[in-house]
Amino acid sequence: MSTSLPTILIAEDSPQDVEMTLTALAEHHLANEVVVVSDGEEALDYLYLRGRFQARPVGNPIVILLDLKMPKVDGLEVLRAVKGDPELRMIPVVMLTSSREEQDLVRSYQLGANAYVVKPVGFPEFVDAVKQLGVFWAMHNEPPPGSAPRGG
């Protein structure tokens, strides 16, 4: 019997930020599977079950933590694809970025981002911010009907 918790998808090209994000989620003992991809192309491959992800279990992540500035396909392009696809648009997308540029903030919300979080510079602040994001989206937010089931 396999009751699995919905996946959290992290699209982030900085190994340090990935490590801090995973540490933050682990510190709060979130049992969700976390899938990490290092560029926007891989994020889209995961969402569309392509490439190395074609055999992954079917189902959308409960939330996408999406970096803005990534190689191959940037975060805004991934956001545009997700929010433009009827099968994916209900997935909450949190832009988790170091960009404080107003144009990035405005563009993210125009494209349908659910939240825009500027990465804190210090490790404790970063861990705390990600922990709060993980707890909110994985435990408190009620996902839309038809999304992956919650585990128990």
Helices and strands as residue ranges (DSSP letters): E 8-11, H 15-27, E 34-37, H 40-47, G 51-53, E 63-66, H 75-83, E 93-97, H 102-110, E 115-118, H 123-135, I 136-140
